[in-house]
Amino acid sequence: MIDVKVQKVKVAYNEMPKGITYYFIGPPKTGKSTQASKWSKLGAKGVLVLDSDLGADFVDGANIVPLVSFSQMEKEEIKGNKRVLTIIPPEERGFVYRNGPNAGKPMAVYSMTEIWQWLKANWGKLPYDTIVIDTIDQINEWIEDDVTKELGISEMGQGDWGSDWAKARKMNADVVKKIQMLVKKTGGNLILISHSKKTMVQDDKVQLGPALPSGLGKALTAKADIIGFTSIKKATGKHIISFRSYDERSVGSRITALAQKELPFSYEEIKKEILRYKPE
């Protein structure tokens, strides 16, 4: 029988926490990709962006891995007398660089499944302490496409007793959990990015959350330690992030220094707020 060690929690309120899952939710063009790409004490050098929206290639200095599907991309070939499926090489998947010295040349792109296997085998040897999934919305679209094909239905909602929604939700939450646990082992951070959606509810209040199916949105926000809503201040044109939480918003922070705050949207500003915090 092993000897179980019970830990006494002593919170370091004014130190940057490690092993944190952040969730940035907000309208397009509010700085989510740009700020997430350098959300590390090492700056951009410490961040790996899993770019499923193929938009981070315009973020200068970002380290990106372009994603174009959830499952491996395969093609059917005839070998001998048999038809077999073979994996399409990453450089032959039909994508090209959009800018920079390689503009117009073939670009290697990957599936989420391939990147997970690569991360699992190499994370301890990579020079990063933070992984960004940008966006989790697109990952979910690919998962839903895979689920409808697997179940032989034409669109989500046709599965028996909600089996399609349940399967897609589990697939998405599972891949997030796997990456989350991987980075936590080394004290690394995970950042999820979603566009926001607003849905009118009773008594004229607006519910704010990620642009995802309700069940999945709740599952992912439950996994996050810090959830911030990003926007641009009309008066100043500055990017801000809000951790102000109330019933209709999937926003908030387990880190006391950030709770119910609205701050300039950058790693350095968040770090500054945490380091200068003094518990009452």
N, C-alpha and C positions, 0 to 999 in steps of 0.2 A: 504494500500500500504506500502511495506517495504521501509526502508531508505537504499539506496545503498551507500556503502562506497567505494570510489575510492582509490586505494593504490598507493602510490608514491614509485617506485622501488628504493631501495638503495642497491646495490650489495656489499656484504662483500667478496671482492676478495680473501682474505687470510684466510678464514675460511672453514673448511670441510662442503660442502653442504649436506643438508638432502633431503629426498624424491627424490633421483636420480635413474634413470634407466640406468644401465651400460649394454653394449653389448660387450662381449669378443668374437672375431672371430679369428680363427687361425688353423693351422694344428694340427693333433693329437700330444699329448705328448709335448706340449709347455707350460704346467703349468696352463692351464685354470681352471681345477677342483680344483687343490691344492690351488691356490691363492684365488679363489672365496670362498672356504670353510672357510676362515678366514678374509673375507673382511668386517671388522667391527671394531669399536673402542673397542669392547669387545673381539676381536679375534674370534676364532672358536666358543666360547660360544654364540656369537651373531648372528650366521648364521645357517639357515636351508636350506639344499640342497635337492631339489626335483630331485632325481637321476633316470632319465629315461634311461640312458645308462648302469646302473648297473655296474659302474666303480668306484664310489666314496667310495666303501667299502674298498679300499686300501689306502684311504687318512686318515692318522692317526689323530684322534681327531675330525673328521667331524661329524656333526649331520645330518643324512640322512633319507629320507623317500623313499624307493624303489618304483618306478612306473613301471608297465608292460603293461599298456593299457591306452587308453583315456577314454573309456566308462567302466562302471561297468562290472565285469566278472560274467556271469550268467550261470546256467546250467538248463536243462529241467528235471523236475520231474513229476511223476504222483501222484496226490493227489485226492483220490476218483476216479472219472471217468474222471478227467480233467488233461491235460498236462499244467503245469505252469512253469514259469521261476523263479528261486530263485537265490539270490546272493550267490556266493561261498565265504565262510569265508576267510579273508585275509591269514590265516595260512595254508589254504588248496588249494592254487593255484599252487602248484607244484614247488616252489622255495626253495632252501636251502641256508644257510649261506656258503660263500666260504672260510672264514678264521676266526681266532679268537677262543675264547672258545666255541662258538656254531657251529663251522664248521660241515657241514653235517646235521644239524638239520633244521626242517621246518622254513622258514622265512616268516613273514607277508609282503605281497606286496599289492600295491594299484593301483587304476586307477586315472587319472588326475581329473576326475569328483568327485570322493570321496574326494580327497585331497582338491579340491576347496571348497567343502561344509564344510569340517573340518576347513579350514583356516578361512572361512567367519564367522563361529560360535565361533572360539577360538582365533583369532589373538591378540586381546587386552590382553589376559591372558598368551600368550606364551612369553618365555624369549628371543625372537629373535628380531633383528631390521633389518635383511636382509634376503631375500629369493632368492635362486639361482635356476634357471631352467636349468638343465644340462642333455641333450641338448634339445634345442627347435627343432632341426632337427628330433629327434626321436619322439617327440610329434606330429610333422607334419606327419610323416609316419603313425602313428596310426590313425590320423584324416583322411588321404587319404584312408586308409583301410576301415574305417567306412563309408566314403562317397561312395565308389564304391559299397559296400554292399547295402547301402540305395537306391542308384539309379539303382541297378541291372546291373551294367556294370563290365567288367572284369579288366579294368585298367583306370587310370586317362587319360583324353584326349578324352574319348568316350562320355562324357556328351554333351547334346544339347547346342550349342552356348556357350561352356565354362562354363556351369552351375556347373560342378564338381569342376573345379579350383576355381571358385568364392565362392562356398560353403565351401570348405576346407580352403581357405584363411580367410574367415570371422570367421569360428570356431576357428582357431588358434589365429587370432588377438584379438578376443573377450576374450578368456581366459587370454591372456597376459594383456589386458586392465583391466580386473576385478582384477587381482592380483596387477597390478600396482596401481590402485586407492585405493585398500585396504591398501597397505603399506604406501602410501602417506599420508593417514589420520593421521598416527602416526609419520610421518617424517621418515619412514623406507625406505630402498633401495631395488631395484629389480635388479638382475643380470641375463641376458640372455646369454647363451653360445651356440655358433655354430661352427662347423668345417667350414673351408674356402674353396671356390672354385675359380678357375681362368678360365676365358673364354677369348679367343683371340677376339679382336675387330679390327676395321679398323686402319690403319696407325701403325700397329704393337704394339699397346698399349694393356696392359693386364688389364682387369676389375677384381677387387678384391671385393668379397662380401661373405655373408654366403651361405652355401651349402643348399639352399632352392629355390623353384620356384621364379622366378624374382619378381612377384607381391607381394608375401608374404615377401620376403627379403626387398623390399622397404618399405612395410607397417611397419615392425618391426623396421628397422633402423630409420624410421621417428619418432617412439615412444621413442627412446633412447636419453638420454642427452649426454652420453659419449660413444663413440664407439672406441674400441682399437683393433689393430691387434697384436696378440701375436706371438712370434717366439723365436728362440735361436740364439744368436750371434755366428757365426762360429769361430771367433777369440778367444773368451773367454769361450764359452759353457754356458754363462749366459742367463737366461730367460729375455726377454725384451717385452715391449708393446709400440706400436707406435700410436700416434694420428695425424700423418702427413696426411693431407687430400689433395686430388686433384680429378679431374673429374672422374677418373677411379676407385676410391677407396671409399667404403662405410665406411669410417673412419673419425673421427673428435671429437671435444669436444665443448660443449657450455660453459664449464668452461674455462675462459680465461687463467688461469695459466697452463693448460695442452695443449692448442691449439698448434698444429704443433710440439709437443715434442716427443722424443723417450726416454723412461725411463726404469730403472730396473722394472721388473714386480712384484710388491708387494703393499699391502695396505699402508704399512709404507712409502715406497718411494713416492707413489702418494700423501699421506698426507703431507709429508715433502715438496714436490714441491709446493703444494697449500699454505701451511702456510708461506712459505718464499717469496711468490710472492709479488711484489710491482708494482702497476699500474704505467704506464708511465705518 
